[in-house]
Amino acid sequence: MSNSGTKEPSPQPSTAQSPPEPQRRGRGRPRKQQQEPVGPPTPKRPRGRPKGSKNKGPRTPIGEKRPRGRPRKWVWSNH
């Protein structure tokens, strides 16, 4: 079998067929570019309640204890 009757596809440059397609990006919000840290890294702050906050005395002397929330309505019985 000879190849004289069949033509082999000649390699054509892809730029001639279609314009150069830009790089496809992923869907969604693009990632932020990471910057190189300039100085030393800052230490992370601890989360939650501070350690010594439980064993402290009262800050002010306990006086008249008023209830929290909306004040009660006073009803005057003058009938």
Phi and psi restraints in degrees (value plus and minus 20) as a CYANA .aco file:
   2 SER   PHI    -119.2   -79.2
   2 SER   PSI     134.3   174.3
   3 ASN   PHI    -115.0   -75.0
   3 ASN   PSI      -3.8    36.2
   4 SER   PHI     -90.5   -50.5
   4 SER   PSI     -48.1    -8.1
   5 GLY   PHI    -106.5   -66.5
   5 GLY   PSI     -45.9    -5.9
   6 THR   PHI    -120.2   -80.2
   6 THR   PSI     120.1   160.1
   7 LYS   PHI    -118.9   -78.9
   7 LYS   PSI     116.1   156.1
   8 GLU   PHI    -103.9   -63.9
   8 GLU   PSI     119.5   159.5
   9 PRO   PHI     -86.1   -46.1
   9 PRO   PSI     104.5   144.5
  10 SER   PHI     -99.4   -59.4
  10 SER   PSI     119.9   159.9
  11 PRO   PHI     -88.3   -48.3
  11 PRO   PSI      98.0   138.0
  12 GLN   PHI    -123.8   -83.8
  12 GLN   PSI     125.2   165.2
  13 PRO   PHI     -84.9   -44.9
  13 PRO   PSI     118.7   158.7
  14 SER   PHI     -90.8   -50.8
  14 SER   PSI     -40.9    -0.9
  15 THR   PHI     -91.4   -51.4
  15 THR   PSI     -44.2    -4.2
  16 ALA   PHI     -96.4   -56.4
  16 ALA   PSI     -51.5   -11.5
  17 GLN   PHI     -93.6   -53.6
  17 GLN   PSI     -71.1   -31.1
  18 SER   PHI    -160.8  -120.8
  18 SER   PSI     136.4   176.4
  19 PRO   PHI     -85.5   -45.5
  19 PRO   PSI     133.8   173.8
  20 PRO   PHI     -83.4   -43.4
  20 PRO   PSI     103.9   143.9
  21 GLU   PHI    -103.2   -63.2
  21 GLU   PSI     114.6   154.6
  22 PRO   PHI     -86.9   -46.9
  22 PRO   PSI     141.4   181.4
  23 GLN   PHI     -81.0   -41.0
  23 GLN   PSI     108.0   148.0
  24 ARG   PHI     -94.2   -54.2
  24 ARG   PSI     112.6   152.6
  25 ARG   PHI    -119.7   -79.7
  25 ARG   PSI     140.3   180.3
  26 GLY   PHI     -91.5   -51.5
  26 GLY   PSI     140.3   180.3
  27 ARG   PHI     -97.5   -57.5
  27 ARG   PSI     133.6   173.6
  28 GLY   PHI      80.0   120.0
  28 GLY   PSI    -190.3  -150.3
  29 ARG   PHI     -94.1   -54.1
  29 ARG   PSI     114.3   154.3
  30 PRO   PHI     -89.8   -49.8
  30 PRO   PSI     131.1   171.1
  31 ARG   PHI     -92.4   -52.4
  31 ARG   PSI     128.8   168.8
  32 LYS   PHI     -99.2   -59.2
  32 LYS   PSI     119.3   159.3
  33 GLN   PHI     -91.1   -51.1
  33 GLN   PSI     111.8   151.8
  34 GLN   PHI     -94.3   -54.3
  34 GLN   PSI     112.0   152.0
  35 GLN   PHI    -118.2   -78.2
  35 GLN   PSI     129.0   169.0
  36 GLU   PHI     -93.9   -53.9
  36 GLU   PSI     113.3   153.3
  37 PRO   PHI     -86.3   -46.3
  37 PRO   PSI     114.6   154.6
  38 VAL   PHI    -104.6   -64.6
  38 VAL   PSI     -69.6   -29.6
  39 GLY   PHI    -130.0   -90.0
  39 GLY   PSI    -186.3  -146.3
  40 PRO   PHI     -89.8   -49.8
  40 PRO   PSI     128.4   168.4
  41 PRO   PHI     -88.1   -48.1
  41 PRO   PSI     122.4   162.4
  42 THR   PHI     -98.8   -58.8
  42 THR   PSI     118.5   158.5
  43 PRO   PHI     -89.9   -49.9
  43 PRO   PSI     126.8   166.8
  44 LYS   PHI     -94.8   -54.8
  44 LYS   PSI     123.7   163.7
  45 ARG   PHI    -102.0   -62.0
  45 ARG   PSI     124.1   164.1
  46 PRO   PHI     -87.9   -47.9
  46 PRO   PSI     130.9   170.9
  47 ARG   PHI    -122.0   -82.0
  47 ARG   PSI     132.5   172.5
  48 GLY   PHI      72.0   112.0
  48 GLY   PSI    -183.7  -143.7
  49 ARG   PHI     -95.8   -55.8
  49 ARG   PSI     119.9   159.9
  50 PRO   PHI     -82.0   -42.0
  50 PRO   PSI     133.1   173.1
  51 LYS   PHI     -84.5   -44.5
  51 LYS   PSI     -65.9   -25.9
  52 GLY   PHI    -110.7   -70.7
  52 GLY   PSI      -3.8    36.2
  53 SER   PHI    -101.9   -61.9
  53 SER   PSI     -32.3     7.7
  54 LYS   PHI    -104.1   -64.1
  54 LYS   PSI     -54.2   -14.2
  55 ASN   PHI    -120.4   -80.4
  55 ASN   PSI      25.3    65.3
  56 LYS   PHI    -126.5   -86.5
  56 LYS   PSI     132.0   172.0
  57 GLY   PHI     -98.3   -58.3
  57 GLY   PSI     151.6   191.6
  58 PRO   PHI     -86.9   -46.9
  58 PRO   PSI     122.9   162.9
  59 ARG   PHI     -95.0   -55.0
  59 ARG   PSI     -60.4   -20.4
  60 THR   PHI    -142.2  -102.2
  60 THR   PSI     130.6   170.6
  61 PRO   PHI     -85.3   -45.3
  61 PRO   PSI     122.8   162.8
  62 ILE   PHI     -92.8   -52.8
  62 ILE   PSI     100.8   140.8
  63 GLY   PHI    -127.3   -87.3
  63 GLY   PSI    -161.8  -121.8
  64 GLU   PHI     -92.4   -52.4
  64 GLU   PSI     103.2   143.2
  65 LYS   PHI    -104.3   -64.3
  65 LYS   PSI      96.3   136.3
  66 ARG   PHI    -118.4   -78.4
  66 ARG   PSI     119.8   159.8
  67 PRO   PHI     -88.5   -48.5
  67 PRO   PSI     131.0   171.0
  68 ARG   PHI    -105.2   -65.2
  68 ARG   PSI     138.8   178.8
  69 GLY   PHI      79.8   119.8
  69 GLY   PSI    -182.2  -142.2
  70 ARG   PHI     -91.1   -51.1
  70 ARG   PSI     115.0   155.0
  71 PRO   PHI     -84.7   -44.7
  71 PRO   PSI     127.5   167.5
  72 ARG   PHI     -95.2   -55.2
  72 ARG   PSI     130.1   170.1
  73 LYS   PHI    -103.0   -63.0
  73 LYS   PSI     105.4   145.4
  74 TRP   PHI    -106.0   -66.0
  74 TRP   PSI     110.5   150.5
  75 VAL   PHI    -129.1   -89.1
  75 VAL   PSI      99.9   139.9
  76 TRP   PHI    -115.3   -75.3
  76 TRP   PSI     101.5   141.5
  77 SER   PHI    -115.6   -75.6
  77 SER   PSI      71.8   111.8
  78 ASN   PHI    -134.7   -94.7
  78 ASN   PSI      14.8    54.8
